[in-house]
Amino acid sequence: MPLTELILTENIPGLGAEADLVKVRRGYARNFLLPRGKAHEVSPGALRQLDALKQKRAEREARELNEAEELARRISKARFVFTLETGETGKAFGSVTAQDIMNRIKNEVGAEIDRHKIVLERPIKDTGEHEVAIKLHHDVTAQLIFQVKSAEQPHERGAEAEGGASDEPEKRRKTRFFHRKKEEKKETK
């Protein structure tokens, strides 16, 4: 397939940023990039505009970097507490996922972050303090520190024992039931 050389006028993921010279297939250039104004054909006039595009790119990158640094400061200051239901042995029934962290940041910090930028190897099921990295920009990574606590449910053993059929322990009742059934079998023979 024949290729054509273009100058990009805006950032296109997977292809390049403003002022990049790229070689693409003619059909892609003719049907997508050129009609939508995302690129210009290489010509002497377009090469003169290259400096203006480079300046536009530098301004955009500086703005994105400043926004990412500001967001990183806000995230670093935030302290979250997640609550998980746990069983009697302390094992968690749920977990804290990247989606949970993303929602909490959106609600409390007021920033929209893609959940794929949260570096979480596996969902968090342990209680205690955890630290998670969030890649906001290729030069900026924020560290989010949060607590995971157990949702304590008061267990009253006295109330459970009062609701039982008798005051004797469960094992003793089962043993008596077993011996009673054994004696009944002997009597029927």
N, C-alpha and C positions, 0 to 999 in steps of 0.2 A: 504494500500500500504506500502511496506517495505521502510524504509529510510536508507540512507547511510551517513556516516560522512566524510566530505571533509575539506581540508585546501585551502582557496582561495589564488591565486597568484596575483590577480589584483582586482581592485575595480569593483564590479558589482552592479549597481543601483537596489535597492529593495531586495538585498540579503546580501551584506556585502562588506567589504574592504579587502585589503591584510592582511594575517595572521589571518583571522577570521576562527574559526571552525564552520561550518554550517552543518545542517542536511537537505538533499534534497532527493527527490525521486530518486530511482535508474535509471530510464529512463532518467531523466534530467541530472544526472551525467554521465551516459554512453554515451548518444547521443550528449550532448552539452558541458558540462564543461570540461570533461577529454580530448576529442579529440582536443579541441581548446587550451588546455594548460592553462585554466583559473583556474584550481584547481588540487590538488593532493590528492590521497587517504591518509587517516591517517595511518602512519606507523612509526616505530622508526626513519628511515632515514628522513622522511618528518618532524617529530617533531624537529629534529636537525636543519633543515633549517628554522624553524619558527622564530628564532632570526634574520636571514638575511631578512626575509619578513617583520618583524616588523620594522626594521631599514629602509627599502625601503618605507614603509608606512609613517613613521615619516618624512622622507625627502620630500615625495610628499605633505603631508599635510602642512609642513612648507613652501614649495615653493608656494602652492596655496594660503596660508594665506598672504604671502608677495606680491604676484601679486594682490590679492584683495585689500590690503591696499594701494598699489601704485595707482591702478585704482580709488579707493575711493578718494584719494587726487586730482587726475586729474579731476574727475567729480565735486568735491566740488569747485574747482577753476573756472570751466567753467560757463559762464553766457550766456544763450540763450534768444532770443526774438522770440516768435511765433506771427504771424499776422493772425487775423481772420476777415473775412468779417462780417460786422454788418449792421443791418437795421437802419431805422430812429429812432426807439425806443431804440436802443442800444443792441438789442438781437442778439446773434451770430448765423450765419447760419451754421457754422461748429463747430468743437471741437478739442481739443488737446488730442490725445489718447496715450496709451502706445506705439503703433507702431510708432507714430510721434516722440516721445521722443527717442525711440530706434534708429530710423534712424538718428536723429540729433546727438546723441552721437557717432554713427558709423562714420558719416561724419566729425565731428569737433574734437572729442577727439581721434578717431582712434581705438576705442575698440568695439568689437563685444559682445553685451549683449543680453541675451534672454529676450524677452518682458514680460515674466511671472515673472521675477525678479523685475519688476517695480511695486511698490505698489501703485495702482491707483484705488480707489473705483469706480469712474465713470469718464467718459470723462470730461475734463475741458472746460466749455463754458463761464466762466467769465473772464473779462479783469482784469489786475492787476498782482501782484507778487504771485507766487505759489511755494510751496516746496513739493517735492515728494521724498519718500524714495526708495532706490534701494538696494535690498538684494544681495550683491555680494558673500557672504560666510556666513556660519552659525554664524560666529563671527563678520563679517564686514558688516555694512550698510552705504551706502553713501547717503548724502542729496543733491539733485539737486535743485537749486533755479533758476527759470526762470520767464520771464515776458511774459504776453499775452497782446498784443495791438490790437486795432481796426484798420482795414484798412480804412483810411478816404478817401472818394470819394467826391470831391468838388461838391456841389449841387448849381447851379445858378438858383435861382427862377426867376430872371429877364428875362433870356433867355426862360424859359418855358412860361412865361406870354406873351412874344412877339410872340411866335409861336401859341398862341390861336386865336380863331375866333374873340373875342372882349375883351375889357378891363374890363368888368363887372365881378364880382365874379360868381363862378359856381352856387351857390345856387340861386342867383337872376335870372340867365338864365333859370334854371329849373322851377322856379316859373312862369316866363313869358310864357314859353312853355306850362305849364299846363293850365294857364288861357286862352291862345290863343286857345288851343284844346277845352276847355269848351265852349268858345264863338262860335266856328265853329259848334259844335253840336247843340247849341240853334238856330242858323241861319238855319240849314238844316231841322228843325222840322216844 
